[in-house]
């Protein structure tokens, strides 16, 4: 496979950007390769700068649930561009998108549009603290909620140890009020509430984790979080940046039947443009300025191009009644192929991860037993055979509606033929 132009572009990029990239995982560092530079994308395929074509299972890390460059989304964006790129003022598209979100996420009684998942999570946590007048929050080991300072935390060896920043440049004081619990372990959450009964503002969770690889919630886990937070007067925040509009048109909260107090959406909700949203109970969201004292603002929040893309994408989801059944069916074909190859698979709807470990992966600790080198070999094998998937063991494989049955079948055949290297 000739990747000379991608290699040349990477060498140039290294002199201009840290690591040559604008988001770390794109560097391909964990899979022992140089990144590909993509020149175009259409349907379920992407083409690199050297003209190589791949069946794409990254899908821009989730937004492209309809596939790349869907005509309805592209058409809506094109028309919106003709009317102006940004106004810095109110426009009708904000209302239409908010109405569509609320129709499928009724727990989001009031909604604020922003430009990224990181911004939305940061703002939701601020709203929770403002509403409860409490300082601490609980997150879970292995759950990623963007790169804001207070959430870049991994727990120490013990549950109740101090939270240590997981990034240089984050003073310890920024994470003093961030507690970390074990995913799929409700007792670890109860222990924290027993220790800090009156100072925890919220529990934030990926209802189906997808940033330590795909790890589904165990039976009763989300229900227990709902019960514990209600008991102690804290809020439950669902980070549905990945699961929103993906597990179902009503996200993980519809899929699992659990109603949070606040919800964060991103990726799919923006139709491929930079857009995210947070919202929830009216009395909580009324704390946001200009109604309340919790400040949050953004020049490009709810801009007309991004809202046009989001409206078009959600409209297509609404008008495609077999979409979620089709996604599940296609993902099941790939899951079964991986199992036939003797691989360890976690799948939740159209999200899937192959873990190179003999352990059942149910949390961050078990995910960390995965052999990163073995995954790198698997990644390179797939890439060599025209399959583009996540360049990291701890990410998800995304299936889109545009993945044809033929390409799914071809991918399954390639996966089934994979032979792991002997250690």
C-alpha positions as CSV (number, residue, x, y, z in Angstrom):
1,X,0.0,0.0,0.0
2,X,1.5,3.3,-1.1
3,X,1.1,6.0,1.6
4,X,4.0,8.3,0.5
5,X,1.9,11.5,0.3
6,X,0.4,10.8,3.8
7,X,3.9,10.3,5.1
8,X,5.1,13.5,3.5
9,X,2.2,15.5,4.9
10,X,2.8,14.1,8.4
11,X,6.4,15.2,8.3
12,X,5.3,18.7,7.4
13,X,2.6,18.7,10.0
14,X,5.0,17.7,12.8
15,X,6.8,21.0,12.2
16,X,3.5,22.9,12.6
17,X,1.4,21.2,15.2
18,X,2.3,19.2,18.4
19,X,2.9,15.7,17.3
20,X,1.6,16.7,13.9
21,X,-2.0,16.4,14.9
22,X,-4.9,18.4,16.4
23,X,-6.1,15.5,18.5
24,X,-3.7,13.0,20.1
25,X,-5.3,9.7,19.0
26,X,-5.0,10.7,15.3
27,X,-1.2,10.4,15.6
28,X,-1.5,6.5,15.4
29,X,1.2,6.4,18.1
30,X,-0.4,3.5,20.0
31,X,-0.6,1.3,16.9
32,X,3.0,1.9,15.8
33,X,2.2,3.6,12.5
34,X,2.1,7.0,10.9
35,X,-1.3,8.6,10.5
36,X,-3.2,8.6,7.2
37,X,-4.3,12.0,5.8
38,X,-7.8,11.8,4.5
39,X,-8.8,13.6,1.4
40,X,-12.5,12.8,1.0
41,X,-15.3,10.6,2.4
42,X,-18.5,9.4,1.0
43,X,-21.0,6.9,2.4
44,X,-19.1,4.2,4.3
45,X,-15.8,4.9,2.7
46,X,-12.9,7.3,3.1
47,X,-10.0,8.0,0.7
48,X,-6.5,9.0,1.8
49,X,-4.1,11.5,0.2
50,X,-2.5,8.7,-1.9
51,X,-5.9,7.5,-3.3
52,X,-6.3,4.4,-1.1
53,X,-9.9,3.7,-0.2
54,X,-11.0,2.1,3.1
55,X,-14.3,0.9,4.6
56,X,-14.5,3.3,7.5
57,X,-15.6,2.3,11.0
58,X,-14.4,5.5,12.8
59,X,-17.1,7.6,11.2
60,X,-15.5,10.8,12.6
61,X,-15.7,9.1,16.0
62,X,-19.5,8.7,15.8
63,X,-21.2,11.7,14.2
64,X,-21.6,10.1,10.8
65,X,-24.4,7.7,11.7
66,X,-25.9,8.2,8.3
67,X,-22.5,7.8,6.6
68,X,-20.2,10.5,5.2
69,X,-21.6,13.4,3.2
70,X,-25.2,12.4,3.4
71,X,-27.0,14.5,0.7
72,X,-29.7,15.9,3.0
73,X,-27.1,17.1,5.5
74,X,-24.7,18.5,2.8
75,X,-27.7,20.2,1.1
76,X,-28.8,21.8,4.4
77,X,-25.3,23.1,5.2
78,X,-24.8,24.4,1.7
79,X,-28.1,26.4,1.8
80,X,-27.2,27.7,5.3
81,X,-23.8,28.9,4.1
82,X,-25.4,31.0,1.4
83,X,-27.2,32.9,4.2
84,X,-24.1,33.6,6.2
85,X,-21.7,31.6,8.3
86,X,-22.4,33.1,11.7
87,X,-24.6,35.8,13.2
88,X,-23.6,36.0,16.8
89,X,-27.3,36.5,17.3
90,X,-30.5,34.6,17.7
91,X,-32.0,32.7,14.7
92,X,-34.8,30.3,14.1
93,X,-32.6,27.3,13.5
94,X,-31.7,27.2,17.2
95,X,-35.3,26.8,18.1
96,X,-36.0,24.1,15.5
97,X,-33.0,22.0,16.7
98,X,-33.9,22.4,20.4
99,X,-37.5,21.3,19.6
100,X,-36.2,18.2,17.8
101,X,-33.8,17.4,20.7
102,X,-36.5,17.8,23.3
103,X,-39.0,15.6,21.3
104,X,-36.6,12.7,21.7
105,X,-35.0,13.6,25.0
106,X,-38.0,14.8,27.1
107,X,-35.8,14.9,30.2
108,X,-34.1,18.0,28.6
109,X,-36.8,20.5,29.5
110,X,-34.5,23.4,28.8
111,X,-31.5,23.2,26.4
112,X,-28.4,25.2,25.8
113,X,-26.5,24.7,22.5
114,X,-22.7,24.9,22.6
115,X,-19.8,24.0,20.2
116,X,-18.2,20.9,21.7
117,X,-18.8,18.0,24.1
118,X,-16.1,19.2,26.4
119,X,-17.8,22.6,26.7
120,X,-21.2,21.0,27.2
121,X,-19.9,18.7,30.0
122,X,-18.1,21.5,31.7
123,X,-21.2,23.7,31.6
124,X,-23.5,20.9,32.9
125,X,-21.2,20.3,35.8
126,X,-21.2,24.0,36.6
127,X,-25.0,24.1,36.4
128,X,-25.2,21.1,38.8
129,X,-22.9,22.8,41.3
130,X,-24.8,26.1,41.0
131,X,-28.2,24.4,41.6
132,X,-27.1,22.2,44.5
133,X,-24.7,24.7,46.1
134,X,-22.3,21.8,46.5
135,X,-18.8,21.4,45.2
136,X,-17.9,17.8,44.7
137,X,-18.7,15.6,41.7
138,X,-18.2,11.8,41.1
139,X,-16.9,10.4,37.9
140,X,-15.9,6.9,37.0
141,X,-12.5,5.5,36.2
142,X,-12.2,5.1,32.4
143,X,-15.0,7.4,31.5
144,X,-13.9,10.4,29.5
145,X,-15.9,13.7,29.7
146,X,-13.7,16.0,27.6
147,X,-10.5,17.8,28.5
148,X,-11.7,20.4,31.0
149,X,-9.3,20.6,34.0
150,X,-11.6,19.3,36.7
151,X,-12.5,16.1,34.8
152,X,-9.0,15.0,33.7
153,X,-8.7,12.6,36.7
154,X,-7.8,9.0,37.2
155,X,-8.2,7.4,40.6
156,X,-5.4,6.2,42.8
157,X,-5.0,2.6,43.9
158,X,-7.7,3.0,46.5
159,X,-11.2,4.3,45.9
160,X,-11.1,7.0,48.4
161,X,-7.7,8.4,47.7
162,X,-7.2,11.9,46.6
163,X,-7.9,12.6,42.9
164,X,-4.7,13.3,41.0
165,X,-4.8,15.2,37.7
166,X,-4.2,13.0,34.7
167,X,-2.6,15.7,32.7
168,X,0.3,18.0,33.1
169,X,-0.7,21.6,33.4
170,X,-3.7,20.9,35.7
171,X,-3.1,22.1,39.2
172,X,-4.1,19.7,41.9
173,X,-6.6,22.2,43.3
174,X,-8.6,21.9,40.1
175,X,-9.4,18.3,40.9
176,X,-9.7,18.4,44.7
177,X,-13.5,18.2,44.3
178,X,-13.5,15.4,41.8
179,X,-14.0,12.0,43.2
180,X,-13.5,8.8,41.1
181,X,-15.5,5.6,41.5
182,X,-15.4,2.2,39.7
183,X,-17.7,1.8,36.7
184,X,-20.3,-0.9,37.2
185,X,-19.7,-0.8,40.9
186,X,-22.6,1.0,42.6
187,X,-21.2,0.2,46.1
188,X,-18.1,2.3,45.3
189,X,-20.5,5.3,44.7
190,X,-22.4,4.6,47.9
191,X,-19.1,4.6,49.8
192,X,-18.3,8.1,48.5
193,X,-21.8,9.4,49.4
194,X,-21.5,8.0,52.9
195,X,-18.2,9.8,53.3
196,X,-19.4,13.1,51.7
197,X,-23.2,13.0,52.2
198,X,-23.8,16.8,51.9
199,X,-21.1,18.0,49.5
200,X,-21.6,15.9,46.3
201,X,-23.4,17.9,43.6
202,X,-23.6,15.3,40.9
203,X,-22.6,11.9,39.5
204,X,-21.5,12.1,35.8
205,X,-21.4,8.9,33.8
206,X,-21.2,7.6,30.3
207,X,-24.4,5.4,30.5
208,X,-22.6,3.0,28.1
209,X,-18.9,3.7,28.4
210,X,-17.1,4.1,25.1
211,X,-13.8,5.7,26.0
212,X,-12.1,2.7,27.6
213,X,-13.4,0.7,24.7
214,X,-17.1,-0.2,24.8
215,X,-18.2,-1.3,28.2
216,X,-21.9,-1.7,28.8
217,X,-23.6,-0.9,32.1
218,X,-24.2,-4.0,34.2
219,X,-27.7,-5.0,35.3
220,X,-29.1,-2.5,37.7
221,X,-26.0,-0.2,37.6
222,X,-27.7,2.9,36.1
223,X,-30.8,2.3,38.2
224,X,-28.7,2.3,41.3
225,X,-27.0,5.6,40.4
226,X,-30.5,7.1,39.9
227,X,-31.6,5.8,43.3
228,X,-28.4,6.9,45.2
229,X,-28.3,10.4,43.7
230,X,-32.0,10.9,44.5
231,X,-31.5,9.7,48.1
232,X,-28.7,12.2,48.7
233,X,-30.2,15.2,46.8
234,X,-27.5,15.1,44.1
235,X,-28.0,15.2,40.3
236,X,-27.4,12.5,37.8
237,X,-25.7,13.6,34.6
238,X,-25.7,11.4,31.6
239,X,-22.8,12.1,29.2
240,X,-24.5,11.0,26.0
241,X,-22.0,12.7,23.6
242,X,-21.5,9.2,22.0
243,X,-24.7,7.4,22.9
244,X,-27.1,10.2,22.2
245,X,-29.1,9.4,19.0
246,X,-26.9,6.3,18.5
247,X,-28.2,3.6,20.9
248,X,-31.7,4.8,20.1
249,X,-33.2,8.0,18.8
250,X,-33.7,8.8,22.5
251,X,-30.2,7.8,23.4
252,X,-29.1,5.6,26.3
253,X,-31.8,7.0,28.6
254,X,-34.5,5.6,26.3
255,X,-32.5,2.5,25.6
256,X,-32.0,1.6,29.3
257,X,-35.1,3.3,30.7
258,X,-33.3,5.6,33.1
259,X,-34.0,9.4,33.4
260,X,-31.1,11.6,34.4
261,X,-31.4,15.2,35.7
262,X,-29.0,16.6,33.1
263,X,-27.9,15.3,29.7
264,X,-25.0,16.1,27.5
265,X,-25.2,15.5,23.8
266,X,-22.6,15.9,21.0
267,X,-21.4,14.3,17.8
268,X,-24.5,13.0,16.1
269,X,-26.6,16.0,17.3
270,X,-24.4,18.3,15.2
271,X,-24.6,16.2,12.0
272,X,-20.8,16.4,11.6
273,X,-20.4,20.0,12.5
274,X,-19.0,21.4,15.8
275,X,-22.1,21.4,17.9
276,X,-23.1,20.0,21.3
277,X,-25.9,20.6,23.8
278,X,-26.7,20.2,27.5
279,X,-30.0,20.4,29.2
280,X,-32.3,18.9,31.8
281,X,-34.8,19.7,34.5
282,X,-36.2,23.2,34.1
283,X,-35.4,24.3,37.7
284,X,-31.7,23.3,37.2
285,X,-31.3,24.9,33.8
286,X,-33.0,28.1,35.1
287,X,-29.8,28.6,37.0
288,X,-28.0,29.4,33.7
289,X,-27.5,33.1,32.7
290,X,-29.4,35.2,31.8
291,X,-32.0,33.6,34.1
292,X,-29.7,32.6,36.9
293,X,-26.2,33.2,38.3
294,X,-24.4,30.3,36.5
295,X,-22.5,31.9,33.7
296,X,-21.9,30.3,30.3
297,X,-21.6,31.9,26.9
298,X,-20.2,31.3,23.4
299,X,-19.9,33.4,20.2
300,X,-20.4,30.4,17.9
301,X,-23.0,28.6,20.2
302,X,-25.9,27.5,18.1
303,X,-24.4,28.9,14.9
304,X,-26.6,28.6,11.8
305,X,-24.4,26.2,9.9
306,X,-24.1,23.6,12.7
307,X,-27.8,23.8,13.6
308,X,-28.7,23.3,9.9
309,X,-26.6,20.1,9.9
310,X,-28.1,18.9,13.2
311,X,-31.7,19.5,12.0
312,X,-31.1,17.7,8.8
313,X,-29.5,14.7,10.4
314,X,-32.1,14.3,13.1
315,X,-34.8,14.7,10.5
316,X,-33.3,11.8,8.5
317,X,-33.1,9.6,11.7
318,X,-36.8,10.4,12.2
319,X,-37.7,9.4,8.7
320,X,-35.7,6.1,8.7
321,X,-37.8,3.7,10.7
322,X,-35.5,0.7,10.2
323,X,-32.3,2.6,11.1
324,X,-31.6,1.3,14.6
325,X,-32.6,-2.3,13.7
326,X,-30.3,-2.2,10.7
327,X,-27.4,-0.8,12.7
328,X,-27.8,-3.5,15.3
329,X,-28.0,-6.2,12.7
330,X,-24.9,-5.1,10.9
331,X,-23.0,-4.7,14.1
332,X,-24.0,-8.2,15.2
333,X,-22.5,-9.6,12.0
334,X,-19.1,-8.1,12.8
335,X,-19.4,-9.2,16.5
336,X,-20.1,-12.8,15.4
337,X,-17.1,-12.7,13.0
338,X,-14.8,-11.5,15.7
339,X,-16.0,-14.3,18.0
340,X,-15.4,-16.9,15.3
341,X,-11.9,-15.6,15.1
342,X,-11.6,-16.2,18.8
343,X,-11.5,-12.6,19.8
344,X,-12.9,-10.9,22.9
345,X,-15.8,-8.6,21.9
346,X,-17.9,-6.0,23.7
347,X,-20.8,-4.6,21.8
348,X,-23.7,-2.3,22.6
349,X,-25.9,-1.5,19.7
350,X,-23.8,-0.1,16.9
351,X,-20.8,0.4,19.2
352,X,-18.2,-2.3,19.4
353,X,-14.6,-3.0,20.7
354,X,-12.4,-6.0,20.3
355,X,-10.3,-6.4,23.4
356,X,-7.1,-8.3,23.4
357,X,-7.4,-9.8,26.8
358,X,-8.6,-13.1,28.2
359,X,-10.6,-11.2,30.8
360,X,-14.2,-10.1,30.6
361,X,-14.1,-6.4,30.3
362,X,-16.5,-4.7,32.7
363,X,-14.6,-1.7,34.0
364,X,-11.4,0.4,33.6
365,X,-9.3,-2.1,35.6
366,X,-10.2,-5.1,33.4
367,X,-9.9,-3.0,30.2
368,X,-6.3,-2.1,31.2
369,X,-5.4,-5.8,31.0
370,X,-5.7,-5.6,27.2
371,X,-2.5,-6.2,25.2
372,X,-2.0,-2.9,23.3
373,X,0.7,-4.5,21.1
374,X,-1.7,-7.2,20.0
375,X,-4.4,-4.6,19.2
376,X,-1.8,-2.7,17.1
377,X,-1.1,-5.8,15.1
378,X,-4.9,-6.3,14.5
379,X,-5.3,-2.7,13.5
380,X,-2.5,-2.9,11.0
381,X,-3.9,-6.1,9.6
382,X,-7.3,-4.5,9.0
383,X,-5.8,-1.4,7.5
384,X,-3.7,-3.5,5.1
385,X,-7.0,-5.1,4.0
386,X,-8.8,-1.8,3.4
387,X,-10.6,-1.6,6.8
388,X,-10.1,1.7,8.7
389,X,-10.9,1.4,12.5
390,X,-9.9,3.1,15.7
391,X,-6.1,3.5,16.0
392,X,-6.4,2.7,19.8
393,X,-7.4,-0.3,21.8
394,X,-9.5,1.9,24.0
395,X,-11.9,3.4,21.5
396,X,-15.1,2.2,19.8
397,X,-15.9,0.9,16.4
398,X,-18.8,2.8,14.9
399,X,-21.2,1.3,12.4
400,X,-23.3,3.6,10.2
401,X,-26.5,3.2,8.2
402,X,-24.4,3.7,5.0
403,X,-22.4,0.5,5.6
404,X,-23.7,-1.7,2.9
405,X,-24.5,-5.4,3.5
406,X,-21.7,-6.2,1.0
407,X,-19.1,-4.2,2.9
408,X,-20.3,-5.6,6.2
409,X,-19.9,-9.1,4.8
410,X,-16.5,-8.3,3.4
411,X,-15.3,-6.9,6.7
412,X,-16.6,-9.9,8.5
413,X,-14.7,-12.2,6.2
414,X,-11.5,-10.3,6.8
415,X,-12.0,-10.3,10.6
416,X,-12.7,-14.1,10.6
417,X,-9.4,-14.7,8.8
418,X,-7.3,-12.8,11.4
419,X,-4.7,-14.9,13.1
420,X,-3.2,-13.3,16.3
421,X,0.5,-13.3,16.5
422,X,2.0,-15.7,19.0
423,X,3.7,-14.0,22.0
